Amino acid sequence: MVPWLPATALALAAVPVQNPPAGPPTDQRQPIRVGVELITTDVRVRDRDGRFVGDLGKDDFQIYEDGVKQKIITFVLSLGGRIYNVAAPPPVPPSEGVILPAILPGRDAAGRVFLIFIDDEHLAPNLTIRVRQLLTAISAELIHDGDMFAAVSTGPSSIEVQLTYDRKRLDSAIERVMGNGLTPNEIIDTPVGAQGNSHIRHKAHVAFRTAWEIMRNLEGVQHRRKAFVYISSGYDFAPFEQARARLDAERVGRAGGSADDVNPFVRQGALFSEADLALELAELTRAANRANATIYTIDPRGLVAGADLDQKIDMVEWQTYVTGSQNSLRVLAELTGGFATVNRNDLTAALKRIDQETSDYYVLGYYSSNPDPARRRRTIEVKVNRPGVEVHHRTEYVLRR
């Protein structure tokens, strides 16, 4: 459990049905609200030239959940990082939630929350300097006065910066970042069982579980733009399959065995691994959509060429591995309304785009009137009364079991 983000007590509550008073029967029926949780979604509206459209009002939007039109309760506009509470949210009873730092007088204007997620278990040691440079650029280019941020790592870098306004906290942690990912040779030499490479799976599970717990606690932060900057080289549960098969055959041959002695379940385990990775990525994106948090993934490898000369892997397998790991980053970003920065050396340009997307946006909030309260997966559609514009927003959310 992430200690610096305590669990948030948010739950759907049903309105109790009251027994009718004694007397003659009546046809009057009282409406029942399906849930009391305020559902919010960020919306970005751009014209044909890609410029943000910032002159829309509450009546210019329509929002639908599973095809049912919802009543917009809250309407927030952020323009250039400055928040305008056009329709302020209704008061809610106090509850346990994410501990936010004290508001800075005169500086709490941007209203943004950044979670910097450093997956050092999936960053090769030779990427350490590049990741430190990326974090320095994030501190200088992305986080502005008035922005709250937190940072956490998944491995031995032991980065754990609680939500704060003080960028010096991040600057002091950068020097502790150290890549701890496996090299291709280490991946190939690791024994593989029927369920795939258990060491690779464990590293990925640690990253996913940590990110999932943060997302769950972010549900308690409302009416702020929540950006999850995910720094990783991506995931592949069954990498370098052919190279491992050749190595297994060589080991069997050296031991005096034949081809019949090669484990036949290794290939089957690889097939299951692909499906398992897809399921775990889906769980993490669902958690992000419940929290209305946008994931922006960044692969610090930049424009990837071939593997290092001392790595015993051919070019085709290396490119297959790179493509698969980058696709996992694309899934995390695209299913939450963000974008993936892969195969790019100019990471500063990506940070400027994230800054722009998190500075200009609308936040719409509503109480769900979904006619089927047992339906866990809810689709969201936002329409705008303005021709020729592009509307970007999360397309669904899933209720917790």
Secondary structure, DSSP 8 states (H G I E B T S, - for coil): --TTS----------------SSS---------S---EEEEEEEEE-TTS-B-----GGGEEEEETTEEE-EEEEEEEETTEEEEEE-----------------TTTTTS-EEEEEEE-GGGS-GGGHHHHHHHHHHIIIII--TT-EEEEEESSTT--EEEEES-HHHHHHHHTT-------HHHHHHS--BTTB-HHHHHHHHHHHHHHHHHHHHHTT--SSEEEEEEE-----SS-SHHHHHHHHHHHHHHTT--GGGS-THHHHHHHHHHHHHHHHHHHHHHHHHHTTEEEEEE-TT-S-----TTS---HHHHHHHHHHHHHHHHHHHHTTT--EE-S-S-HHHHHHHHHHHHHSEEEEEEE---S-TT--EEEEEEEESSTT-EEEE--EEE---
